[in-house]
Each structure stands twice: as C-alpha cells, then as structure tokens.
Amino acid sequence: MPSTAGSTTPTGTVTRPEPSGRIRRFSTAERMIHRATGWLMLLCLVTAACLYIVPLAQLVGRRPLMVTIHEWSGIALPLPFLLGLLSSDFRADLRRLNRFAVYDRQWLRSVRRRRTSPEARPAGKFNAGQKIYAGWIAGAVLVMMFTGLLMWFIGLLPFISRTSAIFVHDCLAWAIAVVLLGHMRKAFEDPEARLGMRTGHVSRSWAARHHARWLREEPVAGVPEKADTV
C-alpha cells in the first residue's frame, strides 16, 4: 500500500522515538509471550498445589474443576511460544538463547568463583544463566506435557506405567516450582530488568553494565521500533 501524501514512512510501519537514554530490549510480541506463558505456568502451579497439598485441597474443594483447569492450562502452555514464532524479534532472540559463546563460559566460571563485577561476567543480550534457564524450562515443559498426557489418557503408551508418569510429573513439578521461585527472586533483585520486560526499554547504562556484549554486537539495538507482525 503506498504512503499517504506528506508521509516519509511506508503505510503499515509504526516508528516510535526511543526514550532519552534508553534502548529497546524486547518487542511488544516478546513481552506478550512472556506474560501469557507466565500466567499459564502460574495457573498450572496453583491448580497443582490445590490438588496435591491436602490443606489447600480441603480449603478450595471443587477437585474436578481444579483438574480440568490444570489439564487445559498445561495443554495451552506451549501456545504463546508457537504463536510467537510469527515474530521475527522472538525468533532472533531464540537464536541468541540457543548460542553459547566463549564469554558465556567465562560468566559461569565467575559465578562459580563468586565474582560479581561486570567485567568478570560478560554477557550478550542474555547471560549464560538465562540461556541455561530457558533451555531447562523448555525441556521441563515438554516432559510435563508428555507425562501429563500419559496420566490423562491411560493406556496411551502401554509400556510406560501410569505410576511412573505420576512419579516423574510430581518430581519435576517440584523442581519447576523451585527454579521459578529462583527466577522470580532474581527478577525482583533487578528492577531495571523488570522494567525492560514491562515496557520493552532499558537504560543504556544498565545494558552497558550487565550486557555490554549486546551493545557491541547489536549496533542497531537503539533504532526505532517497528510494529510487530504477529
């Protein structure tokens, strides 16, 4: 579609001025994916607690409803990710998360030695800990879905007993709860990181301190944002 008279920007493209001293870290699509996945994961954990922990189960009651909500929120959990593949920004960040650089090993060594200076912990857009967390949680969700389906559809794979599926599902659920609490604790310790996920922008000083490699590797990190096509 041609641009309207007097316009220098093609129709359908939205540009926004970057806030002073701030750069774009996450697109609108990425923030929506994170938010939707977080709410679905929380729903899974809360309903699981209402089914598994006896005092909560007695307080809430309505076990069939909790089971239904738990099952369908689990089935829906991958949907934000799958829809997010339509976003080029999301796909680009997936490639970053899947790439382990030499400086990521340095980051891990510094964590092991408890060195906290920014120079000791170099990072691109995502640090090594965030990359490991993303890979682990993605694998854990797949295993939870697989074992959940085995529990839901008894006899789906006769060579795997329902008892085994329940054992793996329950143990992994506790592991996910612990890891998510750690993820949330780290987020609450870093208000600027939370602001970046909430608004999409972070300060250049914060990026230079915690993700200096990102600024060097992505010279266009501060360019005007285009509307997401999702």
N, C-alpha and C positions, 0 to 999 in steps of 0.2 A: 504494500500500500504506500503511495507517495506521501511525502511530508506535507503538512499544511503550509500555506503561504507565510513567509517570515520565520519559519522554523528551520533550525540547522541540525536538528536531531530527527532521525527517521521515526515515523509514527510507530508506536508499539514499544519504543525504548524509553525507559524512565531513568533519568540520571538524578542523583541527589548529591548535593555538596557534602563533602566529608566534614564532620565536626572538627573544629580547630584542635590540632594536636592529636587527633585520633585517626585510627585506620580501621578499615573493615576486616573483621576476623571471620565472621560467619554470615552467610546469606540468610534471607528470610526462610527459605526452604529448609536449610540445615537446622535452624532454630525450631521450626515446627516439627521436624523429625525427632529431634532430641526431646522436645516437650511431650509429644504423643507417646514415644517409647517409654519415657519416664513414668507417665501416668498409667500406662498399661502394665508396666512392671510393678508399680506400687499396688495396683489393683490385684495383680496376681499374688503378691506377698501378703496383702491384708486378708484376702479371702482364704489363702492357705493357712494363715495364723488362726483364723476363725474356725477352720476345720481341724487343725492339728493340736492347738493348745486348748486343753479342756476348759479352763475358766472362761476363756474368750468364747468358746463354742457354746457354753451354757448361758453366757451373757447375751450373745447375739441371737442364738437359735436359728431357725429357718435354714437348716442344713441343706436341703435340696436347692434353695436359691443360691446359697454360697457356692455349692458345687457347680451350678450352671454358670454363674458369673466367672468363677475361676477357670473353667474349661474354655469358655469363649474368649476371655481376655487373653489366655495363653495362645489360642489359635490366632488371634488378631495381632499378637506381639510382633511378628515379622512384617506386617503390612506397611508401617511407616517407612521401614528400610526399603522395601520393594518399590514403593511409590517414589521414594527419594532418589532412586536410580534414574529418574527422569531429569533430575537436576544436574547440570554439568559441575556446579560447585561441589555438590555432595560427592560425585564420582571422583573429582580431583582430590578431595580430602581422603577418600578411601584409598587412593593410590599412595598418598603420603603415609597413612597409617600402616599400609602393608609393606613399606620400605624401611628397612632397618639400616641406618647409616653408621659409619665408623664412630662418629661423635656420640651416637646413642650408647655404644658400649662404654665410652668414657663417662657418660651420665650415670650408667648403672654402677660403674666402679666407684664413682664419687658418692653415690647413695650408700653403697656398702661400707665405705670408709667414713661416712657421715660428714662429708664436705659439702657445705651449703652455698658457697659463693657462686654467683652466676658464671664466672669463668670456669669453675670446676664442673659445672653442669650445662654444657652447651646443648641447645635444642633447636630443632626446626619449628615448624608450626605446631607440632606435637612432640612432647618429650618421650623418652623411651618408656617411662611408666605408663603414660597414656596409651601408647601403642600396644603394650602388653595387656593392659586392661581391656582395650577394645577387642583384641583378638580373643581373650579369655571369655569375656561376656558373650560374644557372638557364638562361640562354640558351646558355652553352657546353655544358652537359649535353645540351640538346636537339640542338644541332648535332653533338655527338659521337655521339649515338644515331642520328641520321639518316645520317651518313657511315658509321658502323659497319654499319648495315643494308645500305647500298649495297655495302659490301665483302663482307658475308656472303651476300647474295642478288644474285649477279651478274646483271645484266640487268633488275633491278627497275625502273630508270628508264634506258632505253637512251640518252637524250640527255645523261646525265651519265656520263662515263667513270670506270672504277674507279680509274684513276691519279689523277684529280682528287680523288676521295673520299679516297684514301690520303693525298694531299698535305695536304688540309685537316685530316684526322683527326690526322695526325702533328704538324703545326704547332700545332694547338690543344691537343694533349696536352701539349706542352712549355710552352705558355702557362699551362695549368691547373696544372701542377706548380709553376711559379714563383709563381703567385698563391697557391696553397695553402701554400707554404712561408712566404710573407709573412703569411698569415692565422695560421699556427701561431706564427710569431715574435711577432706582436702579442699572441696569447693567452698565451704564456709570459712576456711582459713585464708582464702584468696578472693576478696570482694571484686577485684578487677576482672578476674576470670569469670565470675558470676555475671558481672555487668556485660562482658563480651557475649555470653550466651543469651542474655536477656535482650540486649539492644543490637548486638551484631558488631559493635565497635569497642576497641580497647585503646588505651593511650599508647603513643609511640614509646614513651619512657618505659612502660611496663613490658611492651614487646621486646625492646632492646635489652631489658634486664633478664627476662625469662625465656625469650625465643629469638635471640639475636640472629641465629642462622636463618630464620624465616625472613627477616627483613633483608638479609643479604641475598637469599636465594629467590625471593619474590619481590623484585623491584616495583611491581605493579600492585603491591598489596594495598596501596592507598588510593588507587584510581576510583573514579565514581562508579557506583554500583548500578548494574543493570537489573531490570525486573526479572525475577526467576520465572522460568517456564516449567511449571510443574503440572 
